């Protein structure tokens, strides 16, 4: 009883005009769409400003290989913009292209009260190898994203991403034992 009362008192008061968090099925649909938009703009669309609009000010990215990659939204957007500038003509990585794809059927979304949702799944990474070869899968990883509901805006923004279990792509067709 005391715990229930404490939880009720800890709930933020709704402000006038604030949108309630959507039901789980709709929240999952929205998060999947925002996830696709964020990664499109980070990799293929190459637009740090659009990425910035999808994350919170206190956004964090934690990576199993690189550690704490970034600790705020402005820094992350700056890193994306710099990467995009490096890909441009005359840049250090001129012509480089890559993309990230959500592995179909791997997404799981769990509500975090009225605060937001936790999104988990797998994704793959691909690099452009030219007109003759096309896209090549170069690896994959598991991700855990924390999406905060922004009631005054009626949208989810990513607050934290944890990317783990990075591995190289397995050869295809598979190598078979003889």
BELPE-V444425 format. One record per residue. N is the residue number from 1. RES is the residue in one letter. PHI is phi in degrees with one decimal (* if undefined). Layout:
n=N res=RES phi=PHI
n=N res=RES phi=PHI
This chain:
n=1 res=X phi=*
n=2 res=X phi=-63.3
n=3 res=X phi=-62.8
n=4 res=X phi=-61.3
n=5 res=X phi=-63.2
n=6 res=X phi=-61.8
n=7 res=X phi=-64.8
n=8 res=X phi=-64.9
n=9 res=X phi=-69.0
n=10 res=X phi=-79.4
n=11 res=X phi=-68.8
n=12 res=X phi=-67.7
n=13 res=X phi=-75.2
n=14 res=X phi=-72.1
n=15 res=X phi=-97.8
n=16 res=X phi=-59.5
n=17 res=X phi=84.3
n=18 res=X phi=-79.2
n=19 res=X phi=-84.2
n=20 res=X phi=-71.7
n=21 res=X phi=-60.7
n=22 res=X phi=-69.1
n=23 res=X phi=-58.0
n=24 res=X phi=-54.4
n=25 res=X phi=-61.3
n=26 res=X phi=-70.5
n=27 res=X phi=-60.2
n=28 res=X phi=-62.7
n=29 res=X phi=-63.2
n=30 res=X phi=-65.0
n=31 res=X phi=-65.2
n=32 res=X phi=-62.0
n=33 res=X phi=-67.4
n=34 res=X phi=-67.8
n=35 res=X phi=-58.8
n=36 res=X phi=-61.4
n=37 res=X phi=-63.8
n=38 res=X phi=-61.7
n=39 res=X phi=-71.2
n=40 res=X phi=-59.7
n=41 res=X phi=-71.2
n=42 res=X phi=-75.5
n=43 res=X phi=-105.4
n=44 res=X phi=-83.8
n=45 res=X phi=-73.4
n=46 res=X phi=52.0
n=47 res=X phi=-138.5
n=48 res=X phi=-61.2
n=49 res=X phi=-66.2
n=50 res=X phi=-69.6
n=51 res=X phi=-61.9
n=52 res=X phi=-57.9
n=53 res=X phi=-70.1
n=54 res=X phi=-101.6
n=55 res=X phi=-124.3
n=56 res=X phi=-83.4
n=57 res=X phi=-60.4
n=58 res=X phi=-96.7
n=59 res=X phi=-52.7
n=60 res=X phi=-131.9
n=61 res=X phi=-125.2
n=62 res=X phi=-118.2
n=63 res=X phi=-134.1
n=64 res=X phi=-64.8
n=65 res=X phi=-99.5
n=66 res=X phi=-92.9
n=67 res=X phi=78.6
n=68 res=X phi=-76.6
n=69 res=X phi=-77.1
n=70 res=X phi=-157.0
n=71 res=X phi=-119.1
n=72 res=X phi=-159.0
n=73 res=X phi=-63.4
n=74 res=X phi=-63.7
n=75 res=X phi=-65.5
n=76 res=X phi=-63.2
n=77 res=X phi=-62.3
n=78 res=X phi=-64.3
n=79 res=X phi=-63.1
n=80 res=X phi=-63.4
n=81 res=X phi=-60.6
n=82 res=X phi=-66.6
n=83 res=X phi=-60.2
n=84 res=X phi=-66.0
n=85 res=X phi=-63.1
n=86 res=X phi=-65.8
n=87 res=X phi=-81.7
n=88 res=X phi=-69.2
n=89 res=X phi=-51.8
n=90 res=X phi=86.8
n=91 res=X phi=-78.6
n=92 res=X phi=-61.1
n=93 res=X phi=-121.2
n=94 res=X phi=-48.0
n=95 res=X phi=83.6
n=96 res=X phi=-64.9
n=97 res=X phi=-137.0
n=98 res=X phi=-147.2
n=99 res=X phi=-150.5
n=100 res=X phi=-122.5
n=101 res=X phi=-124.9
n=102 res=X phi=-70.5
n=103 res=X phi=-72.2
n=104 res=X phi=-53.2
n=105 res=X phi=79.0
n=106 res=X phi=-92.7
n=107 res=X phi=-71.2
n=108 res=X phi=-127.7
n=109 res=X phi=-126.1
n=110 res=X phi=-122.7
n=111 res=X phi=-68.7
n=112 res=X phi=-118.1
n=113 res=X phi=56.2
n=114 res=X phi=-93.4
n=115 res=X phi=-81.1
n=116 res=X phi=173.4
n=117 res=X phi=-141.1
n=118 res=X phi=-106.6
n=119 res=X phi=-112.9
n=120 res=X phi=-130.0
n=121 res=X phi=173.5
n=122 res=X phi=-122.4
n=123 res=X phi=-140.0
n=124 res=X phi=-119.4
n=125 res=X phi=-120.1
n=126 res=X phi=-135.0
n=127 res=X phi=-124.0
n=128 res=X phi=-78.0
n=129 res=X phi=-108.8
n=130 res=X phi=107.2
n=131 res=X phi=-57.4
n=132 res=X phi=-71.8
n=133 res=X phi=-99.7
n=134 res=X phi=75.2
n=135 res=X phi=-84.6
n=136 res=X phi=-120.8
n=137 res=X phi=-71.7
n=138 res=X phi=-112.8
n=139 res=X phi=172.5
n=140 res=X phi=-162.5
n=141 res=X phi=-163.7
n=142 res=X phi=-99.2
n=143 res=X phi=-132.1
n=144 res=X phi=-134.8
n=145 res=X phi=-115.6
n=146 res=X phi=-105.9
n=147 res=X phi=-107.5
n=148 res=X phi=-92.5
n=149 res=X phi=-78.1
n=150 res=X phi=-107.2
n=151 res=X phi=-60.8
n=152 res=X phi=-72.6
n=153 res=X phi=-102.3
n=154 res=X phi=71.0
n=155 res=X phi=-141.4
n=156 res=X phi=-94.5
n=157 res=X phi=-125.4
n=158 res=X phi=-73.1
n=159 res=X phi=-101.2
n=160 res=X phi=-151.9
n=161 res=X phi=-130.4
n=162 res=X phi=-119.6
n=163 res=X phi=-117.9
n=164 res=X phi=-136.4
n=165 res=X phi=62.1
n=166 res=X phi=-65.1
n=167 res=X phi=-150.9
n=168 res=X phi=-68.0
n=169 res=X phi=-68.8
n=170 res=X phi=-73.6
n=171 res=X phi=-64.9
n=172 res=X phi=-138.0
n=173 res=X phi=-66.8
n=174 res=X phi=-60.1
n=175 res=X phi=-79.1
n=176 res=X phi=-104.5
n=177 res=X phi=-73.4
n=178 res=X phi=-99.5
